[in-house]
Each structure stands twice: as C-alpha cells, then as structure tokens.
Amino acid sequence: MFLCGKFGFVSERIYFQIEAESYKKRLDAFLFDKFHNLSKMYLRERLKLGFCEVNGLTGNAGTILKISDFVEIELNLQRETAMKPENIPLDIVYEEESFLIVNKPTDLLVHPTHSDRNGTLLNGLSFYLNQQSAISNQQSKIIRPGLVHRLDKQTSGLMVIAKDSQTHRILSSHFQRKLVEKKYLALVEGVVEKDFGEISAPIGRYAELKFWNVKSDGKDSTSKFQVVERFTDSTLLELEPVTGRTNQLRIHCEYFGHPIIGDIERGGREFSRLCLHAYKLTFWHPSGKQRLEFISEMPEDFVMKKKEEIDTEKTYSVSQSIAKLRRLADALEQGKSFEIQIDNNKISVPPDARIEFEYEKTKDSEEIEIEISWK
C-alpha cells in the first residue's frame, strides 16, 4: 500500500510477521536491522509519532517482540540516510565483534548535521564497517555504527563505537551510570598554581546567543583537574569531567582563568588547533567480565607546542631587594625553584637558572638588578 505523506513524499505501509530469529528483540532494534538504509533518528521519530503498530496496537521503541507478532509501519523508503558511507581515513585503535575504539582527529565532526551531511566520523565508520560486503556486492547484514558518547569537532581523542543495538544499549547505560572513566589532556593559558582541584560552576545555554556558558540557572557541573607539567606561560593539565555538559571542559577552563590554547571564543590564544585531547578511556566490556583501558598518546601538535615552550630561552630583568635575593640564592643552592613577580605575573625560576646581577645602593634602599635566564 502506498500513501501520500506530508510535503508530497510517498510513504509505504510495510508488514512483517516475527520469526524465531527476532524473538525477544526490541522493536526499535528490529526496525534498525530491517531498514539499514534509513537513519535511526528517522525510525525513532516514526515510532514516537505512532506510525508503527504491533498486533494492531501502537508500538514503542522498547516493545519486546514475540514469534508470530504482526508488525506494520508507515515509512518513506526514498528518504536518504544521513549516514552515507564515505571512505575517510580512520585511526582504529582496537576492534572486536561488538565494538571498536577510534582515535578521532581534530576538526572532524562526529555525526552529520543539517548543514554538514558528509565528511563526518559516522560517514567514515559506515564505510569502514561495511566495506567488505560493498566490495563483494554481498547482501549481508549492514552494520550501523552506534554513538555511545560524543566529542566536539575541534576535540581529538578516543571514542568507543557500538556495532550492534544490544552493545549500544549496554555501553550507553554504563555511561549514564558513571561506570566509564574519561580523561583529557589540555594545554591551557597561564601557570596553574594548584597541583590539583575541582572546578564547579553551573552550565546552561544562552538561547539568544546560541552559546553554552556558565549560567546561574544552568545545570550543576563539575570537572577535576591535575597539573601534568608547567611551562613559562602555559600548563598541561589532565582533566576529568565528573558531569557531562556541552562544552564543559572548555567552559570550566575559561571560568577558572585558564582558557584552553586554541579556544579563541573563550579567551585562548590563536593556535593551529584546540589543545584538548581525550587521551584515556576506561570502561567495562559489554559482557561485564573485564575492565578495559585505552590510552592515546599526546598529539604531535601538543608536543610541538611543548617543545616551543621548552626550547625558547626566557630572560627577565627585575629589581629585587637584598632580602629577596638571599632567599633566591638559598632556594637555588638547595635545588629548589623560586618565584619572582614580573608585571603582576608570578614566574617560577628553575634551580638550573643562570643569574647575573648588579648592585646599587641609595640613601633610602639597596637594590640589585638581576638578570635571570633559563631554557
């Protein structure tokens, strides 16, 4: 039967009788398998709007099917899927039958949007997971990449992708129950003084600006941080989002005065990329029998930024009192670092610094001009 739907699109009413292979399968999973050329979003929408019936009654996504159940659904089969397979280079870190781990590069959208329907991670995964059947022209079951979590377009790093509906439900449940540990590396502006801590600030969306930020009536949000390494004017942090709000880490870094390098919108300096990388992912295997941990090395452009910081010689001239000089000399003698104040910024001087000074005495005070250099 063919029906003329909204906007003139032709809808077709399709019928199925459930057989043993689909026994105890959820209705949404059954439809995903049967209509692999249609997007899951579209199929969920049809279920939500009541265009699918099981034994004459409106079905919902979680309806469990039994043998001989009669399923009918109204669909536009000509609707193009949003997940068109594309041959996009992927960094697959690990793979088995039910899921895979991919290391997403920066500047790659995770999934298609209304404005960007091609060139996304899901387009590439759709090709990768089904390339053998496409090459051999086989009509084997299509594998749909299932998103369990997301990363911003500019953020790189590890993501787990489900390869079937059951695994998708299990891993999604693990994320919701906070059984998954996600950690990030971020290169931020300025020298973070505390070795570790928490950033707590509510996050919400400013509808008129279409922008997420700290908002008094937003949702409670917490991020943990720990210093990995300090440089002259930046710090490498390990970040862990306790909650999972949109742009949470970027917002919280800006909020506590250390925006991420490359995050121009939030006060970071211009750089070749956003210096935020999801480097560690720990979760339970879908079978529940094993705890898995995956680690991705720091991206090369992070390393280049670190090298730039370390290799550039830093030289400062500053007038210090005799008492402060004595403290400086004592600290360096004991192999300790020392802080000096330059233009309202505290600069940490390493113990291997090279120091030259000139003494000047007036009737009111004694001052020493110190030149401190280090790499």
C-alpha positions in Angstrom: 0.0 0.0 0.0 1.3 3.5 -0.9 0.3 6.7 0.9 0.9 10.3 0.0 2.5 11.8 3.1 3.4 15.3 4.2 5.1 17.6 1.6 4.1 15.1 -1.1 6.6 12.4 -0.1 5.4 8.9 -0.9 5.0 6.7 2.2 4.6 3.0 2.1 3.0 0.8 4.7 5.1 -2.3 5.2 4.2 -5.5 7.1 6.2 -8.2 8.9 5.5 -11.3 10.8 8.1 -12.0 13.5 10.1 -15.2 13.2 12.4 -17.1 15.6 15.5 -15.0 14.8 13.8 -11.8 16.0 12.3 -13.4 19.2 12.7 -11.1 22.3 14.3 -8.4 20.1 13.2 -4.8 20.9 11.0 -3.2 18.3 13.5 -0.4 17.5 16.4 -2.8 17.1 14.2 -4.9 14.7 13.5 -1.9 12.6 17.1 -0.7 12.6 18.1 -4.1 11.2 15.3 -4.2 8.6 15.8 -0.6 7.3 19.6 -0.1 7.4 19.4 2.5 4.6 17.3 4.8 6.8 18.7 6.8 9.7 17.9 5.7 13.2 16.7 9.2 14.0 14.0 8.9 11.3 12.9 5.5 12.5 12.7 6.6 16.1 10.7 9.6 15.0 8.2 7.3 13.2 7.9 5.2 16.4 7.4 8.3 18.5 4.7 9.7 16.2 2.7 6.4 16.3 3.3 5.2 12.7 4.2 1.7 13.8 1.8 -0.9 15.2 2.4 -4.4 16.8 -0.7 -6.6 16.6 -2.9 -3.6 15.9 -1.6 -1.6 18.9 0.8 1.4 18.7 4.3 0.1 19.4 7.0 1.9 21.2 10.8 1.6 21.0 11.1 -0.9 23.9 8.3 -3.3 22.8 9.7 -6.8 23.1 8.7 -8.9 20.1 7.4 -12.5 20.2 7.2 -15.1 17.5 4.2 -14.5 15.2 3.7 -10.9 16.2 2.4 -8.8 13.4 4.3 -5.5 12.8 3.3 -2.8 10.4 4.9 0.6 9.8 4.5 3.5 7.5 7.7 4.8 6.0 9.2 6.9 3.2 11.7 4.4 1.8 13.1 7.0 -0.6 14.3 9.2 2.2 18.1 9.3 2.0 20.0 8.2 5.1 22.1 10.8 6.9 24.9 8.2 7.2 26.1 7.9 3.7 29.2 5.7 3.6 32.4 7.6 2.7 36.0 6.4 2.5 37.5 8.6 5.2 40.9 7.7 6.8 40.3 6.4 10.3 42.7 5.6 13.2 41.2 2.4 14.6 42.9 1.7 17.9 41.1 -1.6 18.8 38.2 -3.6 17.4 36.2 -6.7 18.2 32.9 -8.1 17.1 30.6 -5.8 19.1 32.5 -2.5 19.3 35.6 -0.6 18.3 37.8 2.2 19.6 38.6 5.0 17.2 41.1 7.9 17.8 39.2 10.9 16.3 41.4 13.7 14.8 40.7 17.3 15.5 38.5 19.3 13.1 36.2 16.3 12.3 32.5 16.3 13.1 31.3 13.2 14.8 27.9 12.9 13.1 26.0 14.6 10.3 24.1 17.8 10.9 21.5 19.7 8.8 24.3 21.8 7.4 27.1 19.2 7.2 25.7 15.9 6.0 29.0 14.4 4.7 32.6 14.1 5.8 31.9 13.1 9.4 33.2 10.3 11.6 30.0 8.3 11.2 30.1 8.6 7.5 33.7 7.1 7.6 32.7 4.4 10.1 29.7 3.4 8.0 32.1 2.8 5.1 34.7 1.1 7.2 32.3 -1.4 8.9 30.6 -2.4 5.6 33.4 -2.1 3.0 33.9 -5.9 2.5 30.2 -6.5 1.7 30.2 -3.4 -0.5 33.3 -4.6 -2.4 31.9 -8.1 -3.0 28.4 -6.9 -3.7 27.1 -9.2 -0.9 23.7 -8.6 0.6 25.0 -9.3 4.2 23.6 -7.5 7.2 24.6 -3.8 7.3 26.5 -2.8 10.4 25.4 0.6 11.8 28.0 2.5 13.9 26.3 3.4 17.2 27.4 6.5 19.0 27.7 6.0 22.7 29.2 9.4 23.5 30.5 12.4 21.6 33.4 14.8 21.2 33.4 18.4 19.9 34.5 18.8 16.3 37.7 20.5 17.5 38.5 18.0 20.2 40.6 14.9 19.3 40.8 11.6 21.1 39.3 8.2 21.9 35.7 7.2 21.3 34.0 3.8 21.7 31.6 2.9 18.9 29.0 0.1 19.2 28.5 -2.2 16.3 25.1 -3.6 17.3 22.0 -2.4 19.1 22.5 -4.5 22.2 26.1 -3.3 22.8 24.9 0.3 22.2 22.3 -0.1 25.0 24.8 -1.7 27.4 27.5 0.9 26.9 25.1 3.8 26.9 23.8 2.5 30.3 27.4 2.4 31.6 27.9 6.0 30.6 24.6 7.1 32.3 25.6 5.2 35.5 29.0 6.8 35.5 30.8 3.5 35.1 33.1 5.0 32.4 36.2 7.0 33.1 37.2 9.6 30.6 40.3 11.8 30.9 41.6 14.5 28.7 44.9 16.4 28.2 44.6 20.2 27.8 47.2 22.8 27.3 45.9 25.9 29.0 46.9 29.6 29.2 49.0 30.7 32.2 50.6 28.8 35.0 48.1 26.9 37.2 49.3 27.2 40.8 47.4 24.4 42.4 48.6 20.9 41.7 45.0 19.5 41.6 41.5 20.6 42.3 37.8 20.8 41.2 36.0 23.4 39.1 32.3 23.6 39.9 30.0 26.0 38.0 26.5 25.6 36.6 26.4 25.4 32.8 23.4 26.4 30.6 22.6 27.7 27.1 22.0 31.3 26.2 19.3 30.8 23.7 19.5 34.2 22.1 23.3 33.8 21.5 23.1 30.1 20.8 26.0 29.7 23.2 26.8 27.5 26.2 28.5 29.0 29.2 28.4 29.4 33.0 24.8 30.3 33.8 23.2 30.9 37.2 20.2 28.7 36.4 22.2 26.1 34.5 22.8 22.5 35.4 25.3 21.7 38.2 28.6 20.8 36.5 31.9 19.7 38.0 35.4 19.0 36.4 38.5 17.7 38.1 42.0 18.9 37.1 45.6 17.8 37.9 48.8 19.5 36.7 50.9 17.3 34.4 53.6 19.9 33.6 54.1 23.6 34.0 55.7 25.9 31.4 56.6 29.6 31.3 53.2 30.8 30.2 51.0 27.7 29.9 50.2 24.5 31.8 49.5 20.9 30.6 46.5 19.6 32.6 44.8 16.3 33.0 41.0 17.0 33.0 38.2 14.7 34.1 34.5 15.7 33.6 32.5 14.5 36.5 29.3 15.6 34.8 28.8 15.7 31.0 27.6 19.1 29.9 28.0 20.5 26.4 31.5 22.1 26.1 32.0 21.6 29.8 35.8 21.4 29.9 36.3 24.4 27.7 33.8 26.4 29.7 35.3 25.4 33.1 38.8 26.2 32.0 37.8 29.7 30.9 35.8 30.1 34.2 38.8 29.4 36.4 41.0 31.8 34.4 43.0 29.4 32.2 41.3 29.0 28.8 42.5 26.2 26.5 45.1 27.3 24.0 43.4 27.5 20.6 39.9 28.2 22.1 39.7 31.7 20.7 36.0 32.1 21.5 36.8 31.6 25.2 39.9 33.7 25.6 42.6 31.3 24.4 45.4 32.4 22.1 45.3 31.5 18.4 46.9 28.2 17.6 46.8 25.5 14.9 44.2 23.6 16.8 42.2 23.4 20.0 44.6 21.9 22.5 42.2 19.4 24.1 42.6 15.6 23.6 40.6 12.7 25.1 43.6 10.5 25.9 42.2 7.9 28.3 39.0 5.8 28.2 38.2 3.1 30.7 35.0 1.1 30.8 33.6 -2.4 31.4 33.5 -4.8 28.4 29.8 -5.2 27.3 29.9 -8.8 28.6 30.7 -7.4 32.1 33.6 -9.7 32.6 36.6 -7.3 32.1 37.6 -3.8 32.7 39.2 -2.2 29.6 41.6 0.7 29.4 42.7 2.5 26.3 45.3 5.3 26.1 46.1 7.6 23.2 49.4 9.4 23.1 49.5 13.2 23.2 49.0 14.6 19.7 52.1 15.7 17.8 50.9 19.4 17.7 50.7 19.3 21.5 54.3 18.1 21.6 55.3 20.8 19.2 53.8 23.4 21.5 55.6 22.0 24.5 58.9 22.0 22.6 58.3 25.6 21.6 57.8 26.5 25.3 60.8 24.5 26.5 63.4 25.5 23.8 62.8 29.2 23.9 65.2 30.9 26.3 63.4 33.0 28.9 65.3 36.1 30.2 63.9 38.5 32.7 65.4 41.6 34.4 63.9 42.7 37.7 64.9 44.8 40.7 64.7 42.8 43.9 65.6 43.6 47.5 68.7 42.2 49.2 66.5 40.1 51.4 64.7 38.6 48.4 68.0 37.9 46.7 69.2 36.0 49.7 66.0 33.8 49.6 66.6 33.3 45.9 70.2 32.2 46.5 69.2 29.9 49.3 66.5 28.3 47.1 68.8 27.7 44.2 71.5 26.3 46.5 69.0 23.8 47.8 68.0 22.8 44.3 64.6 24.4 44.6 62.6 26.6 42.2 61.8 30.2 43.1 59.1 32.6 42.2 59.5 36.2 41.1 57.0 38.9 40.3 57.0 40.3 36.7 54.2 42.6 35.5 51.8 41.2 38.1 52.6 37.6 37.0 54.4 35.1 39.1 57.3 33.5 37.2 58.7 30.2 38.5 62.5 30.1 38.2 64.1 26.6 37.9 67.1 25.7 40.0 69.4 25.5 37.0 68.8 29.1 36.0 71.7 31.4 35.1 71.8 34.6 37.2 73.8 37.8 36.7 73.3 40.9 38.9 74.4 44.5 39.5 74.4 46.1 43.0 73.1 49.7 43.5 72.8 51.5 46.8 70.9 54.7 47.5 70.4 56.6 50.8 66.9 55.1 51.1 67.5 51.5 49.9 69.7 48.8 48.5 68.7 47.3 45.2 70.1 44.6 42.9 69.3 44.4 39.2 69.1 40.7 38.5 69.1 39.1 35.0 67.8 35.5 35.1 68.0 33.2 32.1 67.0 29.6 31.6 65.7 27.2 29.0 
